[in-house]
């Protein structure tokens, strides 16, 4: 499976369970920002189904299949909703 070259707002990712290796939760990229302290790009994620559950992770980790799996087609759906 080809990895996305860039993390963008609106993309959806499933976290990978550390014990099972299976997808656990699905998250949507809400915001991208660069830290002023370490100059790393971070992604603010909200959990699908419970948007009060937020987390910030390094954007690069979203491209690592050991930690997150991209969910195909979700960016297009979000773009259609916004139009």
PERAQUI-V862223 format. One record per run of one state. SS is the DSSP state (2 for helix, 1 for strand, 0 for the rest). FROM is the first residue (numbers start at 0). LEN is the number of residues. If there is no record, write none. Layout:
BEGIN
{{SS FROM LEN} {SS FROM LEN}}
END
This chain:
BEGIN
{{0 0 11} {1 11 5} {0 16 6} {1 22 12} {0 34 6} {1 40 7} {0 47 2} {1 49 9} {2 58 5} {0 63 4} {1 67 3} {0 70 3} {2 73 9} {0 82 1}}
END
